[in-house]
Structures are given as C-alpha cells and as structure tokens.
Amino acid sequence: MKETTRLEHDLIGEKEVPADCYYGIQTLRALENFPITGTPISKNPELIRALAMVKKAAALANEELGLLPAEIAAAIGSACDEVIGGRLHEHFVVDVFQGGAGTSTNMNANEVIANRALELLGRSKGEYAYCHPNNHVNCSQSTNDAYPTAFRLALHADLKQLMTQMGVLQDAFAGKGLEFVDVLKMGRTQLQDAVPMSLGQEFSAYATTIGEDIERVFEVHNLIHEINLGATAIGTGINTPPGYTRLVTEKLREITGIPLVTSANLVEATWDTGAYMQISGVLKRFAVKLSKICSDLRLLSSGPRAGFNEINLPKMQPGSSIMPGKVNPVIPEVVNQIAYQVVGADLTITMASENGQLELNVMEPVIAYNLFQSISLLGRACDVLAQKCVVGISANRDRCREMVERSIGIVTALNPSIGYENSTAVAKEALETDRSVYDLVLEKNLLSKEQLDFLLSAENMMHS
C-alpha cells in the first residue's frame, strides 16, 4: 500500500506529514499553531512568486561561490521556476497572521522548494540528505532578509497593478469631465450655494486628484527597490561568504528585471519599516480622497425628488425590501467602506512598525497582510467604481440649470456687470419673495436676456 504519511523531525521532535504534501514539518507546526484568519499566504500569489525568485537568486549565487553543488542548485532553480510560473501555490498554507517574524512563511517556501527539487533529483519527498530546506534552499539566508526582500518584490508588482487600475478610474472621470463641459450647475461650499461652475469642471477635478495620487504611488513604488538580502539574521551578514550580498542582489535583478539595490546599512535595513509606513500613508491618502469623491457622487445623485438630483448613477439593484421603486447608490457606498478599511489598516501598520524592538521588527507579517489587502481593495474599488458607476453617469441638465437660476449665489457672477448694490438688492428680494435671481434681473432691466444668458453660460464660467 502507498504510504499516506512520511516521518519528519525538527528540534521540537517528530511528526507525521501527509505524504503528498510538498511542505514539511515546520510548515505543519505553523498550521497547528496559527489557526487565526483561515487565509493562507497563497492568497497573495505575488508573494509566493517573489519568495521563489529570492530562493532562486540565492541558489545561483551560492553555486557560483562554491557553497552549493551544481546539481542541487539546478534542481532548486527549476523548482523555483515552477513556483514562479504558478505551480505548487496550494502548498503554501501557513496563515497570513503568524508569530516569528515570517519564519513560518520562509520555511514553508524552503520546504516546498526542497521537496520539489528532490523529485527533480529522482528522490522522494523528505529525503533531505540530498536537498535540505535549511542547509540548501535557505543557504546564506535568514528569514530576516529573505522574507522582507520577497515582501518588497510582491509590493512592487501589486503597486504597479494598482497604478494601472487608478489610471482607468482617472480616465473615466476625465471622460465625464469632457462630456459635461457645457452643463452649468451651482458650486457649493459648506453645503451652501456658492457660485456657478460646470459639471465638467467638477468631474475633471476628480480626475486630476486621482492623477496626483498615481504620482504619489509611483514615488513610493521606487522606495522598495532597496533590499536587505545578504543581511541574514540582524544585518551583519553572518553565514554568508565574501561577495555574496553583491552577487545575490545582481542575480535577483536579473531574475526580476527590477533595479534593486542593497541598503547602505544592513543593520538599519533589517529593522526599519519606514518604507511600509510611507506606502500605507499614500494608500490612506488615496482612500480618503476616493471616499470624498464617492460621498460627493451620493450627494449629487440624491433624490430623485427630494435631493440634489443633478446626476444619475447607473441603477445597479433594487434598493429596498420595503420601499418600492427605491434605488440606492450602492457602488459609491461600497467604495466608502473600502476606504474606511484602508484607513484602519494604516493604523495597524503604524502600531506594528512602532513595536519592532532592537534589531528586528517581528510584526512584519501583519504589516504585509494589511498592505497587500489595502492595495487589493483599492484596486478593486477603482475597477468597480469606474466600470459600474462612473462610465454610466448621466447629467440632469435641466435640473442643474434650474438650480443655478433659482440660486442666490449667481449674483456673485453678475456682480461685475450690475454692481454690488444692485446685486445685494436682488439677492435680498429673491430670498424674501422666493423668486429667482434670473427673473428679477430681467424684470428690473438690469441686463438683457442675451447678456444674462451669456454671463451664466458654462463657457463664460470656465475661466480656468
């Protein structure tokens, strides 16, 4: 009969590991020790690919420096290529929340790669005398430099994807800015009537602010080109041969195509989480601004009879189980909630960064989890908001024009033509009689209809 388990040992003792699993005893212990979220690290495939890239770069460097036999290095490299290509990810099973500063994640990678390499060498899983998770796959490494380096590579990929998704949303708002360029409406400050503007200006401003945040993401994207691979345990490079740090970084640059550089001070780099806080801060900035935009969309579409009703959002689903005909702004609402989650994650990252003592920050797994989650959520928010909301927005042109003509605020636009005293008198009478400024100006012969329509045209309002 085929064996269903294999016996493995570590410093704690022995355990039976399922025979068909590519992970080993240390991963199995982590599975038992950390039943926290039920979310395995494989839920972020970029992290798994990045771990394999780090292990392959280390194997190549160790072979060149004489620390690994060519046959073993080649098997490790081939196993890594499979993981980079998307294979074996289901065997990366440890929970995203874990103690040990990412050791369980690193060992999960070491064991999966070692056992696949053993098969490529014609051996069975668990025959670690021929390819060992620690002695061979983890050679010249520590969790404390391998894991942060993989974390940064994964962030690099995820942030690049986020910028693409942000760009799609920016284009959607810019398109509406052009479509609504001739729709005159009232601008508002402090939720009170201010001065006229075009709906196109409002939507173009949304596109501009998203573009600014794409630039901020690009800036922090470049921060993570600096890595501490070769630092090993605390930054001193213990257990690495001369020339390893330079060589392994060179190999990783070749594998990834990313212009990676070694940190100037590896001791500082091993505990420093400043880049992660800065990335999180930029994500929070974008989340807050995105939430503001969605709150605006909810206000502008409020009604339809008792609200602003200046724009129509696409009707996505019935809005009530009791009120017939009600349709809610569900897409902006879900994006608001995503924003709140990202803001909360930023606080978690801040506290985890502060709580790293001495030569290592052991809280990096929760920093990684929250950064990856925030990037993913914001990317999906961009996709959903662009595709299911913004592109389908239409303007209620007559309603916008009606509110402009009835608003007291339009006297500000007329002030240069009719004078401050006349403007004040018209505004006061409009408030007291509930009549429109537009009608009163015509009635008092302060301006002709042609002059008034020109002054209140969208073209005349768009000075910027």
N, C-alpha and C positions, 0 to 999 in steps of 0.2 A: 504494500500500500504506500501511496505517496505521503511523505511526511507533511503534516499540517502546520508544524512549528519548527523553529530552529532555536537552539540554546545559545544565548549571548551573555557576556558578562561585562561589568564595568566596576568601578571602585566600590560601588554600593553592594554588589552581589551579582546573581544570575537571574535571568528572566527568559521565558519562552516568548519568542517573537513570531508572529504569523509568517509562515514560510514564503508566501507570495508577496510580502511587503518588501519594498526596497529600503525603507527606513529600518533603523536598528534599535538597540536597547535604550539609548539615551533619548531618542525621539519618543519611544513608548513611555518612558518615565514622565516626559513632559506632557504627553497626552493625559496621563493619570493625574498629574499634579495641577494642571491648569485647565479644568473644565469650566472656563469663565464665560466667554461670549458664544461659543459654538461656531465661531468664524475662523477657519484655518487660514494660514498665511498664503495659501494658494489662491485666495480670493483676489490677491493683487498679483497677477501674472508677471508684471514688470519687475517686481521684487524677486521673484523666483528666477527669471531670466538673468537679472543683474547678479544674483548670487552665483549662478553658473559662470557668468563672464569673469567674475573675480577668481573663482576656483581654476578656471582655465588659464588665466593670466599667470596665476601663481605656479601652476604646473609647468608652464612653458619656461618661466624664469628659473624655477628650481632645477629643471632638466639642464638648462644651459649652464647653470652654476655648479652642476655635478651633484646635486642633492637627491635627484630622482632618476632612477633608471629610465632609459628611453621608452621601453615597452610600457611601463606603468604610467609614465607621463602621457603617452599617446592614448592609452585607454581612458585615463581621466579626461583628457581633452575631448575624446569622442563622446564620452558620457555627457560632458558639459554641453557639447554641440546639440545633443538630443534635447536636453532640458531647454536650451536657448530656443530651439525650434518648436517647443511646446509640448514635448513628451514628458511623462512621469510627474506632471504637476500635481496629480491627485495624491501623490505620496508625500507631499509637503503639507503635513497635517497638524502641526502644533498650533495652538491658539494664538491669535494676534496679541492677546494680553498674557504676559509671562514674566516671571521673575528671572533674574540672571543676566540682564543687560543684553538680551538677544542670543545668549549661548544656545538655547534650545533651537532657535531658528538656524543658527550656524551649523549645529550638529545634525539637524535634520538634512541640511544640504550636503554635509560631509558624508553622511551615511547613505543617502540615496545615490550620490555620485559614485561612492566607493563600491556599492553593491552592483550598480550597472557596469562599472568598469571591470569588476570581477567576472561578470558574464561575458564581456567582450574579450577577456583574457582566457576564456574557456573554463572558468571556475564557477563555483556555486556561491550564492549569496551567503555572507557570513564568514567566508574563508579569508579573514582579514590578514593572515600572514602574507598574502600575495598583493593586497591593496587595502590599506588600513584607513579608516575615516580620519584619524588624528595624525598618524605618522606620515601618511602620503598625501591625502586630499587637503589636509589642513597644514601641510608643511610650510614653515616660515610665516605662519599666520597666527592671529588670535581673533577671537570673536570681536575684540575691541577695535580692530582695524578692518577686518573683512566685512563685518555687518554694516558699520557706518558707510563704508565705500559702496556697498551694494545698495544701501538706502538712498544714497545720493544719485546713483545711476538710475534707479527707479523714479526718483523725483524728477530727474532730467527728462525722462520720457513722458511722465504724466503731465508735467507743466507744459511741455511742448504741445501735447494734445489739447490741454485747456486753452492755450492761446489760440489754437485753431477754432475751437468752439466759441470762444469770446468774439473772434472775428466774424463768425457767422451772425451772431446776435447784433454786433455793431452794424453790419451791412443791412440787416433787416430794419433797424431803426433809421439808418441813413436813407433807405429806400422810402420809408414813410415820410421822412423829412422832405424829400423831393415831391412826393405825391400830395402832401398837404401844404405846399408852399403858398398857395393862394387862399387858404382857409383862415379868415380873420376870426380871432377869439379874444376873450379877456384874459390877460395875465393876472395872477393873484399872488399876493404876499400876505402871510399870516392868515390865510384862508379868506381874505377880504379882496374885493375888486381892486386891481392896481391900474395897469394901463394896457391898451390893446397890443397884441402880438399875433403872429401867425402860428397856427398849429404845427406848421412845418418847422418853425424855429424851435418849438418845444421838443419835437422828436429828434431834430438834428442835435440838440444839446445832449439828449440821451446817448446818441451815437458817439459824440465827442468824449463824454465822460468814460464810456467803455473803452474807447481807444486809449485814453490816458492810462487806464488800468492794465491794458495789454502791455504798454511800455513798462509799467512797474513790474509786471510778472516777468518780462524779458530781462529786466535788471537782476532780479533775484535768481532767475534761471542760470545766469552766468556765475552767481556766487558758488554754486555747487560743483563747479569744475575743480575746486580744490579738495583733495582727498588725503587721508592719513594712512593709506595702505603702505605697509612696511613698518608702522609704528609698533606693531604687536601689542603687548599687554598694556603698557602705560605710556608709550611714546619713545621708549629708549631703544627699540629695535632688537630686543633680546631674542635670541634663537634665529636670527637672520644672518646670512653670510654677507661679507662685504660686497657692495654693489647691488644688493637685492632690491632695495627700495627704488632706485633709479630704474632698474631693469623691469621690475614688475609693473611699474607705472607706464613704462614705454609699451609693454605688451598689452596692457589694458587699453591704452589709447588706440592701439592697432585694432583691437577686437571691437571696441565701441564706436570708434570714429569721433569721439568727444575729446576736445583739447584739455585733457586732465593734467593737473599739476600737483606736485607734492606740497603739502603745507610747509611753511617755513619753520615752524616749531611744532614738532610732532607730539610733544608732551601736551602743549596747549590744545592742539587739534583733537587729541583723544578725549578730552572732557568738554570742549567748547560746543555749545549748541546754538550759538548766535545766528547762524545762517537759517536754522529751522525757525527760530522766533521771527526773523525778518520775513521769511516766506509766509508764515502764518499771519503776520501783520498785514501783508499785502492781500492775502486771501480774505481777511476780515474787512479790509478797506473795500474790496470789490463787493463782498457780500452786503455790506451796509448800503453802498450806493445802489446796488441792484434791488435791494429791498425798498429803498426810497422810490425808485422808478416804478416798481410794482404797486406800491401804495398810491402813487400818482395815477397809474392806469385804473386802479379801482375807483379812485375819486372821479376821474374824468368820465368814466363809464357809468357812474352811479345813477340810479333811477329805476326804470326809464322815465317815469313821470315825475318823481319827487326828488330827483337828484340833478347833478350837472348835465348828464346825458350829452356830452359833447362828442364822445366817440362811442363806437360799438365794438365790443370784443366778440370774437367768434363764440358762438353758442356751442359749448362742449358737452353739456349733460344737463338733465333736469336738476333744478336747484333746491327742491324741497319735497319732502314726503307728505306735506300737508297743504302747502300753498300752490295751487295750480298755476302754471304759466311762469313760475319764478325761475330765472336762470342766474347763476352766481359766477363771479369772476374767479373760477377755480384755479386757473393756471397761475395768475399773479399770486393767489393765496398760497399755493404750494411753494412758490419761489420765496415768498416771505418766510415760510417755515424753514426752508433750507438755509436761508441767511441766518436765522436765529441759531441753528445748529452749528454753523461755521463760527459764529461769534463765541459760542460756548466752548467749542474746540480750541479756540485761541487761548482761552483762559487755562484750559487743561495743559496745553503746550507750554504756556508761561510757567505754571507751577512745576511741571515736570522738569523744565530746564533749570529752574532755580534750585531744585532738590538734588542736583548732582554733586556728590561730595568728593573732594580731593581729586584723584587722578582719573576718575571715570564718572560718567552720568549713566546710572543703571536704569533710568526711566526712559531710555530711547525707544523701546517698543511702543509705549503709549504715545510718544511723540509721532512715531511713524504711522501708527494706526490713525491718529487724528488728522495728520497732514494728508495721507492718502485718501481718507474719507472726505475731507473738505474739498480736495481737488476734484474728486469724482462727483460729488454732489453739485458743485458749482458748474462743472462741465455739463452735467445732465440738465441743470437748471437753464443754462444757455440754450441747449438744444430744444428743450420743451417750450421755453418762452418764445424763442424765435419761430419755431415751426407751428406750434399750436395756438399762438396768440398774436404776436406782432405782425406777421405777414398777412393775417386776416383782419386786422383792424380797419374800420372804415370811419369816416368823419360825418357827423351830423352837421352839415354846413349851415342849414337854416337856423338850427338851434344856436350854433356858435354866433352867427350874425345877430340873432335876436338878442342875445345876452350882451353883446357889445353895444347895441343901440339903446338898450334899457339901462346899461350900467352908468353910474355916476362917474366912474373912473375915466370915461372917454374925454371928459372935459380937459384932462391933462394934455391930451393930444391936440385939443383945439385951442389951448391957452395962447400959443404964439400968434394965432390968427384973430382971435376975438378979444384977447386981453384978459388979465387976471380978474378984473372987477366983473366983467360980463360972465366969465367962466364961473365965478363964485355965485353970482345971482342965479344962473341957470341950474347949477348943482343944487342950490338950496330949494328952488322951486320944484325941481324934479323929485327931490326927497319928500317934500311936503304934499305934493299932488299925485305922487305915484305915476308921473308921466315920464316919457323917455327924454333924455338929453337931445337925442336926434330930432324929435318932433319940436321941442321947444326952440332949438336953434333956428330951425326953418321958420317957425311961427313968428319969431322976433326979427326975422330978416337979417340975422347976424351973418349968415352965409347962404349962398345959393345951394341948391341940391347938388349941383355938379361939384362945387367946391367942397361941400361936406363929404360927398362920396369919395372924392379924391383923397382928402385928408384921412379918411377912415379905411382906405384901401389897404390890402395886405402889402402891395408893392411899396406904398409910402411908409408903412410901419416898419419895414425891414431895412433899417439903416446899416445894420452890421454886415 
